[in-house]
Amino acid sequence: MRYTRLAAALSLLTAACASAPVATREQPLRVMSYNIQYGNEGLDSVIAVVRAERPDIVGLQELDVHWGERSSFVNQAELLAKGTGMESRFAPIYRIPNADPTKPPREFGVGVLSRYPIVSFRNHVIARLSTQEENPVPKPLPGFLEATIDVNGTKVRVFAVHLDYRPDPKVRVQQVSDMLAVMGASTGPTLMLGDMNAPPDASELVPLLQRLRDTWPSKQGPGLTYSAKTPVKRIDYVLISDAFRVSKTWVTQVYASDHFPVVVNLVLTKPLQ
């Protein structure tokens, strides 16, 4: 009888432990997606916007690194990191050898800034129509950035992306498929920061928005981001996995690019160790 009672007690204890909620703590995180238009209005203006908003993580699109006269051949990824006090990574879409072999290649692509350590980084290939060819056809090109960022002990996958701008959605359909394949079946904390060149009701975005949540609340208005002088479209996004919840979302209406940045205050739920 004594053993029966002991077994019953242990069984109840095990059941209680199994049903007890996992202790968690909340980690606030501010993120931004920003197409900077290669600093066309001055890179200092872009830096000022980022500094004023104080994001922890920024996904950048249309970033020049030694690209050309339009950006004075500077390394914008490096200057943005220095100007904001953040780490940076750059994922070129295009890399063109410099006419002067003593100078670095000309590069254009996407990037990420982070106040937290970037512990790994990859530049994935997705389908693209090159803007550097007269009669392009869809082909695999790089520029789908993935960074793993250590947010106080939790690894967060961050993707930065710039999808095709053409009216025909066929290439974007393939790009979304390629991105989902890269993401795989991972269920960990995930952010996607990007200029999708498509509105939220676009059919090509449906598979992506089934995988990740759009952080813009419809009751808050249209959230227009492009073009900044006369905004008529919402094509810039912060997308999140279920590890996050949204506390506030806004569009920063400061003219430093032809896009307004999207900024989101998030809460990351983390299990206690």
Phi and psi in degrees as a GROMACS rama.xvg file:
@    title "Ramachandran Plot"
@    xaxis  label "Phi"
@    yaxis  label "Psi"
@TYPE xy
-58.9145  -42.3478  ARG-2
-67.4081  -35.1781  TYR-3
-63.4194  -44.4787  THR-4
-64.4394  -40.5588  ARG-5
-63.0832  -43.1689  LEU-6
-63.6474  -39.8353  ALA-7
-65.2218  -41.2492  ALA-8
-64.0631  -43.0897  ALA-9
-63.894  -37.2586  LEU-10
-63.8486  -43.3379  SER-11
-64.8776  -40.348  LEU-12
-63.6532  -43.2992  LEU-13
-62.5146  -42.8394  THR-14
-64.1037  -40.328  ALA-15
-64.3315  -41.6784  ALA-16
-65.1792  -38.3885  CYS-17
-67.2667  -34.2358  ALA-18
-90.1746  -11.0541  SER-19
-67.1365  137.54  ALA-20
-65.3102  145.378  PRO-21
-73.0467  129.497  VAL-22
-67.4312  133.901  ALA-23
-132.128  163.844  THR-24
-133.84  159.758  ARG-25
-108.713  133.353  GLU-26
-114.909  110.349  GLN-27
-70.3889  147.021  PRO-28
-151.004  126.612  LEU-29
-106.642  126.65  ARG-30
-126.534  156.944  VAL-31
-140.47  143.323  MET-32
-117.86  130.121  SER-33
-147.154  113.598  TYR-34
-85.0605  111.26  ASN-35
-92.0155  0.0176033  ILE-36
50.3055  48.2788  GLN-37
45.8805  34.0841  TYR-38
62.6885  34.4478  GLY-39
-61.3219  -28.9592  ASN-40
-96.1483  13.6849  GLU-41
103.716  123.007  GLY-42
-63.7922  -29.4574  LEU-43
-61.283  -33.7221  ASP-44
-66.4938  -40.3221  SER-45
-64.1293  -46.1109  VAL-46
-58.4788  -40.9535  ILE-47
-62.9005  -39.8165  ALA-48
-63.7276  -46.5159  VAL-49
-63.892  -43.965  VAL-50
-63.3182  -39.0612  ARG-51
-67.1869  -36.0223  ALA-52
-84.7543  -20.3946  GLU-53
55.3269  48.789  ARG-54
-72.3215  156.237  PRO-55
-85.8563  -32.6258  ASP-56
-138.967  135.911  ILE-57
-129.336  130.306  VAL-58
-97.5033  128.584  GLY-59
-115.717  140.945  LEU-60
-124.945  157.31  GLN-61
57.4895  62.852  GLU-62
-111.116  127.24  LEU-63
-98.1433  136.693  ASP-64
-130.06  103.816  VAL-65
56.7595  31.9579  HIS-66
-75.2314  -48.5998  TRP-67
-178.911  -171.298  GLY-68
-63.0485  -31.9924  GLU-69
-58.8556  -26.7708  ARG-70
-123.301  24.622  SER-71
57.7396  25.3761  SER-72
60.5688  19.1515  PHE-73
-83.4929  166.368  VAL-74
-91.8709  95.732  ASN-75
-67.0273  -33.1597  GLN-76
-61.1463  -43.3582  ALA-77
-67.4929  -42.8565  GLU-78
-67.9991  -36.8791  LEU-79
-66.1488  -40.4179  LEU-80
-61.8674  -45.9064  ALA-81
-65.5411  -41.1736  LYS-82
-72.1506  -24.0827  GLY-83
-107.308  -9.89332  THR-84
72.3318  28.0001  GLY-85
-117.167  161.327  MET-86
-74.6043  152.284  GLU-87
-135.094  153.261  SER-88
-137.227  148.375  ARG-89
-128.555  133.596  PHE-90
-121.211  101.31  ALA-91
-69.7396  139.806  PRO-92
-86.1263  -43.8777  ILE-93
-120.054  139.176  TYR-94
-135.943  114.292  ARG-95
-118.225  126.858  ILE-96
-57.1275  140.22  PRO-97
-74.3767  143.38  ASN-98
-60.0712  -29.4494  ALA-99
-95.945  108.818  ASP-100
-64.1412  -12.3993  PRO-101
-83.8235  -7.18475  THR-102
-108.183  157.355  LYS-103
-68.2271  160.982  PRO-104
-65.9462  157.814  PRO-105
-86.5725  127.244  ARG-106
-134.295  146.961  GLU-107
-142.879  134.481  PHE-108
-178.609  -142.158  GLY-109
-122.778  165.002  VAL-110
-152.239  175.664  GLY-111
-139.909  143.323  VAL-112
-118.335  144.214  LEU-113
-149.363  139.284  SER-114
-84.0352  -14.8379  ARG-115
-101.317  159.089  TYR-116
-62.5851  133.305  PRO-117
-92.1789  110.578  ILE-118
-93.954  -18.9745  VAL-119
-156.005  161.305  SER-120
-155.357  138.816  PHE-121
-142.291  149.89  ARG-122
-113.775  100.493  ASN-123
-85.9343  155.948  HIS-124
-95.578  134.782  VAL-125
-136.493  169.561  ILE-126
-65.2741  140.389  ALA-127
-148.851  155.077  ARG-128
-103.198  111.407  LEU-129
-63.3568  137.724  SER-130
-87.2907  -0.70297  THR-131
-102.022  8.19602  GLN-132
-123.969  146.939  GLU-133
-69.5688  -42.5362  GLU-134
-127.965  74.1605  ASN-135
-73.0229  152.739  PRO-136
-124.976  152.655  VAL-137
-58.6755  132.926  PRO-138
-155.55  159.427  LYS-139
-68.3132  127.748  PRO-140
-139.368  154.286  LEU-141
-75.2498  -174.989  PRO-142
113.448  11.3589  GLY-143
-103.66  99.0478  PHE-144
-82.583  134.241  LEU-145
-126.747  125.102  GLU-146
-126.128  138.566  ALA-147
-100.634  122.26  THR-148
-117.157  131.392  ILE-149
-89.2213  101.471  ASP-150
-96.1377  90.3164  VAL-151
48.9966  46.6657  ASN-152
99.0201  -9.93617  GLY-153
-107.83  127.669  THR-154
-81.9284  122.173  LYS-155
-114.612  126.715  VAL-156
-83.6354  126.597  ARG-157
-121.994  126.957  VAL-158
-113.76  136.981  PHE-159
-119.596  135.066  ALA-160
-148.352  150.631  VAL-161
-134.968  108.575  HIS-162
-86.8237  167.131  LEU-163
-60.4585  142.34  ASP-164
-94.5246  -8.89652  TYR-165
-71.5776  150.863  ARG-166
-58.9888  -37.6178  PRO-167
-68.8957  122.042  ASP-168
-81.4411  0.855493  PRO-169
-56.9074  -42.7504  LYS-170
-68.2984  -39.3512  VAL-171
-63.6829  -35.9891  ARG-172
-57.3405  -47.0422  VAL-173
-68.4761  -37.3201  GLN-174
-62.0471  -43.7962  GLN-175
-61.5472  -43.4181  VAL-176
-60.6532  -42.9187  SER-177
-64.6374  -41.0262  ASP-178
-64.6449  -42.6822  MET-179
-63.3728  -35.7029  LEU-180
-64.8972  -40.091  ALA-181
-63.9223  -42.4754  VAL-182
-64.7115  -33.6844  MET-183
66.1134  -154.945  GLY-184
-96.6247  10.329  ALA-185
-57.162  137.909  SER-186
-111.739  9.66119  THR-187
-73.0084  172.754  GLY-188
-57.5977  126.333  PRO-189
-138.308  137.436  THR-190
-124.442  141.409  LEU-191
-127.214  122.781  MET-192
-118.893  116.266  LEU-193
-164.713  160.21  GLY-194
-95.1666  106.249  ASP-195
-89.3625  -9.87064  MET-196
52.4981  33.9082  ASN-197
-155.51  143.092  ALA-198
-73.7781  165.872  PRO-199
-64.5782  -19.9506  PRO-200
-94.092  7.54561  ASP-201
-66.9528  134.652  ALA-202
-63.1278  -30.6836  SER-203
-68.8452  -19.1289  GLU-204
-88.4043  -9.72646  LEU-205
-54.4718  -50.1484  VAL-206
-60.7926  -35.0201  PRO-207
-69.2318  -41.9016  LEU-208
-76.9134  -9.30157  LEU-209
-82.4668  -24.1517  GLN-210
-90.0029  -41.3382  ARG-211
-124.134  154.413  LEU-212
-95.838  137.879  ARG-213
-75.3112  130.796  ASP-214
-85.9745  -7.32831  THR-215
-82.4382  122.107  TRP-216
-80.4846  126.195  PRO-217
-60.3748  -30.6819  SER-218
-69.1556  -11.0613  LYS-219
-88.1713  1.82825  GLN-220
103.847  -175.904  GLY-221
-72.847  -21.6581  PRO-222
62.9787  42.7336  GLY-223
-66.4727  137.242  LEU-224
-123.534  -12.7452  THR-225
-147.2  141.878  TYR-226
-84.8334  153.637  SER-227
-61.6807  -32.9457  ALA-228
-67.4174  -40.875  LYS-229
-140.895  81.1035  THR-230
-67.1027  129.251  PRO-231
-131.543  -6.43847  VAL-232
-135.551  150.85  LYS-233
-110.25  103.516  ARG-234
-126.087  1.55776  ILE-235
-110.468  135.866  ASP-236
-137.868  150.993  TYR-237
-118.75  115.082  VAL-238
-110.917  143.637  LEU-239
-134.97  155.494  ILE-240
-87.492  177.235  SER-241
-71.922  -6.30543  ASP-242
-70.4706  -12.9939  ALA-243
-114.318  154.402  PHE-244
-127.889  155.141  ARG-245
-96.6919  131.811  VAL-246
-107.132  -27.5915  SER-247
-164.119  142.264  LYS-248
-135.815  139.595  THR-249
-153.721  161.122  TRP-250
-106.063  127.452  VAL-251
-86.1571  107.273  THR-252
-90.1627  67.4635  GLN-253
-121.134  129.64  VAL-254
-85.1207  95.4062  TYR-255
-129.017  1.94648  ALA-256
-162.275  174.589  SER-257
-81.7001  -1.24197  ASP-258
-117.508  146.068  HIS-259
-87.7074  143.086  PHE-260
-77.305  151.231  PRO-261
-103.169  132.191  VAL-262
-124.864  137.331  VAL-263
-135.651  130.176  VAL-264
-89.3596  121.126  ASN-265
-116.338  162.27  LEU-266
-125.41  122.159  VAL-267
-98.3316  120.116  LEU-268
-85.9369  122.951  THR-269
-122.462  133.217  LYS-270
-67.9314  140.556  PRO-271
-70.2315  138.732  LEU-272
